[in-house]
Amino acid sequence: MQSNHTVQADTLRERSLSLARRLLAGAGRASLVAYDLAPLVEAGALSHGLSAHGDLVVACLTDREIPVTTWNSTPLRVRLDVVKEAPEWEVRITACAVHLLGELEWLAGDLIEDYLTEAALDPQLVELATAPGGRLGVVRSDRVLVHDIAGVLPFAYDEVVECRGSYPDPDQEWTAREVLGQLPVAQLTGLAYAVASGFVPGVTLSVRDEAACPHTEGHVFVVDVDRSGLTLMSVDLGRVSVHFVAFDRVVENDNELADRIGQLVEASGVALT
């Protein structure tokens, strides 16, 4: 029989692996720095995603002020970061990030069309790569770090790429958030309390004393919606807590998400309305 600590560790690992897959697949905002070039300027106007073959692909426009975007020689050593914010309208919350070190190789212009034919990349990324001055590159790495309120977890790049499913993708995230938006605050609060009390599966990720802005007190914010569960932040007078509500099995679409949430709300003891 597994201990509660082992179950929680497995739950957090599954969650972090799913987060890593979603962020590499196109969620969040990507930036990269080539630390062998001077000046050391971050390229932040990027589009990124995973190809059908598992390549981490980036696209940008050339900018003479940013050396990494104009480099035409050997592969570059780079640091790539992807930062994702919570799907919230009222506040800005950094939900999670992935970091990796690797080598960036820009594709020659005459190779881009053939590569894109089989890459099955997001149309916006393709549009940027094929625009006048556009560039398409592949970042190769063997290790990915996932960083969020739960801490930092390392994963092999291949393990992240092999993880199936990226729900919700960037186009689905706000519709998934709207599913949660149909719940009254009392039910979201009930889910957070149920996790903290052990009534529903999940993990309390953080509890800290903090003086929050008055307009946020009494609110529960959705930090992240993932195929593996929900991350909620509860703001009370002088205290902020973050909880992960785990699904009993992964969800792949909004209908499955609504079903799981309904089951969890019922299990939490807060009546559905």
C-alpha positions as CSV (number, residue, x, y, z in Angstrom):
1,M,0.0,0.0,0.0
2,Q,1.4,3.4,-1.0
3,S,1.9,6.0,1.7
4,N,0.1,9.4,1.5
5,H,3.4,11.1,0.8
6,T,4.1,8.8,-2.2
7,V,0.6,9.4,-3.6
8,Q,1.1,13.1,-3.3
9,A,4.5,13.0,-4.9
10,D,3.1,10.9,-7.8
11,T,0.2,13.4,-8.2
12,L,2.5,16.4,-8.3
13,R,4.8,14.7,-10.8
14,E,2.0,13.9,-13.1
15,R,0.8,17.5,-12.9
16,S,4.2,18.9,-13.6
17,L,4.8,16.6,-16.5
18,S,1.5,17.7,-18.1
19,L,2.4,21.4,-17.4
20,A,5.7,20.9,-19.2
21,R,4.1,19.3,-22.2
22,R,1.6,22.2,-22.5
23,L,4.2,24.9,-22.2
24,L,6.5,23.4,-24.7
25,A,3.5,22.8,-27.1
26,G,2.8,26.5,-27.3
27,A,1.2,27.7,-24.0
28,G,2.7,30.8,-22.3
29,R,5.2,33.3,-23.5
30,A,8.6,32.1,-24.7
31,S,11.9,34.0,-24.6
32,L,15.5,33.0,-25.3
33,V,19.0,34.3,-24.8
34,A,22.1,33.2,-26.7
35,Y,24.7,33.5,-24.0
36,D,27.7,33.3,-26.3
37,L,26.7,36.4,-28.3
38,A,27.1,40.1,-27.3
39,P,25.2,42.1,-26.4
40,L,23.3,39.6,-24.3
41,V,19.8,40.6,-25.4
42,E,16.7,38.5,-24.9
43,A,14.6,37.6,-27.8
44,G,11.0,37.8,-26.5
45,A,8.8,38.2,-29.6
46,L,8.7,34.5,-30.3
47,S,6.2,31.9,-31.3
48,H,6.9,28.4,-30.2
49,G,5.5,24.8,-30.3
50,L,6.2,21.1,-30.8
51,S,6.4,19.6,-34.2
52,A,4.8,16.3,-35.1
53,H,8.2,14.8,-34.7
54,G,8.8,16.2,-31.2
55,D,11.1,19.1,-32.1
56,L,10.9,22.2,-30.0
57,V,10.4,24.9,-32.7
58,V,10.7,28.7,-32.4
59,A,9.8,31.4,-34.9
60,C,10.6,35.1,-34.9
61,L,11.3,38.1,-37.1
62,T,14.9,39.2,-37.6
63,D,15.9,42.2,-35.5
64,R,19.4,43.8,-35.8
65,E,19.2,44.8,-32.2
66,I,18.9,41.2,-31.1
67,P,21.9,39.2,-32.3
68,V,20.3,35.8,-31.8
69,T,17.7,36.5,-34.4
70,T,20.2,37.4,-37.1
71,W,22.8,34.6,-36.5
72,N,23.5,32.6,-39.6
73,S,26.4,30.3,-38.6
74,T,26.8,27.3,-36.3
75,P,24.2,26.2,-33.7
76,L,24.0,28.6,-30.7
77,R,23.9,27.7,-27.0
78,V,20.8,29.2,-25.6
79,R,18.6,29.4,-22.6
80,L,14.9,29.2,-23.3
81,D,12.2,30.1,-20.8
82,V,8.4,29.8,-21.2
83,V,6.3,31.7,-18.6
84,K,2.6,31.2,-18.3
85,E,0.1,33.4,-16.5
86,A,-3.2,32.3,-14.9
87,P,-6.4,32.5,-17.0
88,E,-7.8,35.3,-14.8
89,W,-9.3,38.6,-15.8
90,E,-9.0,40.6,-12.5
91,V,-5.4,39.9,-11.4
92,R,-2.1,38.8,-12.9
93,I,-0.7,35.6,-11.5
94,T,2.3,33.8,-12.8
95,A,1.1,30.2,-12.9
96,C,4.3,28.3,-13.9
97,A,7.3,28.3,-16.1
98,V,9.7,25.9,-17.9
99,H,13.4,26.5,-18.4
100,L,15.9,24.7,-20.5
101,L,19.4,24.9,-21.8
102,G,20.0,23.7,-25.4
103,E,21.3,24.5,-28.9
104,L,19.3,26.6,-31.3
105,E,19.8,25.9,-35.0
106,W,18.1,28.3,-37.5
107,L,16.8,26.5,-40.7
108,A,18.1,27.9,-44.0
109,G,15.4,29.7,-45.9
110,D,15.2,27.0,-48.7
111,L,14.6,24.3,-46.1
112,I,11.7,25.9,-44.2
113,E,8.9,25.0,-46.6
114,D,9.8,21.3,-46.7
115,Y,10.1,21.2,-42.9
116,L,6.8,22.9,-42.4
117,T,5.1,20.4,-44.7
118,E,5.4,17.6,-42.2
119,A,5.8,19.6,-38.9
120,A,2.0,20.1,-38.2
121,L,2.7,23.4,-36.4
122,D,0.3,26.1,-35.2
123,P,-0.8,28.3,-38.1
124,Q,0.3,31.5,-36.2
125,L,3.8,30.1,-35.8
126,V,3.9,29.2,-39.5
127,E,2.7,32.6,-40.5
128,L,5.5,34.3,-38.4
129,A,8.2,31.9,-39.8
130,T,7.2,32.6,-43.4
131,A,6.7,36.3,-43.1
132,P,9.2,38.7,-44.7
133,G,12.2,38.6,-42.3
134,G,10.8,35.5,-40.5
135,R,13.0,32.7,-39.1
136,L,12.3,29.2,-38.1
137,G,14.6,27.3,-35.6
138,V,14.8,24.1,-33.7
139,V,16.0,24.1,-30.0
140,R,17.5,20.8,-29.0
141,S,17.8,19.9,-25.3
142,D,17.9,16.8,-23.1
143,R,16.4,18.3,-19.9
144,V,13.5,20.5,-18.9
145,L,12.9,22.2,-15.5
146,V,9.3,22.9,-14.4
147,H,9.0,25.7,-11.9
148,D,5.8,26.7,-10.0
149,I,4.4,27.1,-6.5
150,A,5.1,23.4,-5.8
151,G,8.9,23.9,-6.5
152,V,11.2,22.8,-9.3
153,L,11.0,19.4,-11.0
154,P,13.4,18.2,-13.7
155,F,12.3,16.0,-16.6
156,A,14.1,14.4,-19.5
157,Y,13.1,16.2,-22.7
158,D,12.0,12.9,-24.3
159,E,9.7,12.1,-21.4
160,V,7.9,15.5,-21.8
161,V,7.5,15.0,-25.6
162,E,6.2,11.5,-25.2
163,C,3.5,12.7,-22.7
164,R,0.2,12.4,-24.5
165,G,-2.2,15.2,-24.8
166,S,-1.9,19.0,-24.4
167,Y,-5.4,19.9,-23.1
168,P,-6.2,22.7,-22.8
169,D,-4.1,24.1,-25.6
170,P,-3.8,28.0,-25.8
171,D,-7.0,28.2,-27.9
172,Q,-8.9,26.0,-25.4
173,E,-7.7,27.5,-22.2
174,W,-10.2,30.4,-21.9
175,T,-13.2,28.1,-22.8
176,A,-12.0,25.8,-20.1
177,R,-11.8,28.7,-17.7
178,E,-15.4,29.6,-18.6
179,V,-16.5,26.2,-17.5
180,L,-15.1,27.1,-14.0
181,G,-16.6,30.5,-14.3
182,Q,-20.1,29.0,-14.1
183,L,-19.4,27.9,-10.5
184,P,-20.3,30.3,-7.7
185,V,-17.5,31.4,-5.4
186,A,-18.9,29.1,-2.6
187,Q,-18.2,26.1,-4.7
188,L,-14.7,27.0,-5.7
189,T,-14.0,27.8,-2.0
190,G,-15.5,24.4,-1.1
191,L,-13.1,22.7,-3.5
192,A,-10.1,24.4,-2.0
193,Y,-11.3,23.5,1.5
194,A,-12.1,19.9,0.5
195,V,-8.5,19.4,-0.7
196,A,-7.0,20.9,2.4
197,S,-9.3,18.7,4.5
198,G,-8.6,15.5,2.5
199,F,-12.2,15.1,1.3
200,V,-11.3,15.1,-2.4
201,P,-8.0,14.0,-4.0
202,G,-5.3,16.7,-4.3
203,V,-2.5,18.5,-2.6
204,T,-2.2,21.8,-0.7
205,L,0.8,23.4,-2.5
206,S,1.3,26.4,-0.4
207,V,-0.1,28.2,2.7
208,R,1.5,31.5,3.7
209,D,0.6,34.6,5.7
210,E,0.3,37.5,3.3
211,A,-1.6,40.8,3.3
212,A,-3.5,40.7,0.0
213,C,-5.1,43.6,-1.8
214,P,-8.6,44.3,-0.2
215,H,-10.4,43.7,-3.5
216,T,-9.0,40.1,-3.7
217,E,-10.0,39.0,-0.2
218,G,-12.6,36.3,-0.1
219,H,-11.9,35.3,-3.7
220,V,-10.7,32.0,-5.2
221,F,-8.6,32.4,-8.3
222,V,-8.0,29.8,-11.0
223,V,-4.2,29.6,-11.3
224,D,-4.4,26.8,-13.9
225,V,-6.7,24.4,-15.7
226,D,-4.9,21.1,-16.7
227,R,-6.0,17.7,-18.0
228,S,-4.8,16.3,-14.6
229,G,-6.6,18.8,-12.4
230,L,-7.2,22.4,-11.2
231,T,-4.9,24.7,-9.4
232,L,-6.8,27.2,-7.2
233,M,-5.6,30.1,-5.1
234,S,-7.7,31.1,-2.1
235,V,-7.3,34.6,-0.7
236,D,-8.4,35.1,2.9
237,L,-7.8,37.8,5.4
238,G,-4.0,37.7,6.0
239,R,-3.5,34.3,4.3
240,V,-3.1,33.0,0.8
241,S,-3.2,29.3,0.0
242,V,-2.8,27.3,-3.2
243,H,-4.4,23.9,-3.8
244,F,-4.2,21.4,-6.6
245,V,-7.5,19.5,-7.1
246,A,-6.7,16.2,-8.8
247,F,-9.0,14.5,-11.3
248,D,-9.4,10.7,-11.0
249,R,-8.5,10.4,-14.7
250,V,-7.3,12.9,-17.2
251,V,-9.7,15.1,-19.2
252,E,-9.4,15.7,-22.9
253,N,-12.2,18.3,-23.6
254,D,-14.5,20.8,-22.1
255,N,-17.4,18.3,-21.6
256,E,-15.2,15.9,-19.7
257,L,-13.9,18.9,-17.6
258,A,-17.4,19.9,-16.7
259,D,-18.2,16.3,-15.7
260,R,-15.2,16.0,-13.4
261,I,-15.8,19.4,-11.8
262,G,-19.4,18.4,-11.1
263,Q,-18.3,15.2,-9.5
264,L,-15.7,17.0,-7.3
265,V,-18.1,19.7,-6.2
266,E,-20.6,17.0,-5.2
267,A,-17.9,15.1,-3.3
268,S,-16.8,18.4,-1.6
269,G,-20.2,18.7,0.1
270,V,-21.1,22.0,-1.5
271,A,-24.4,21.7,-3.2
272,L,-24.6,22.2,-7.0
273,T,-27.0,25.0,-8.1
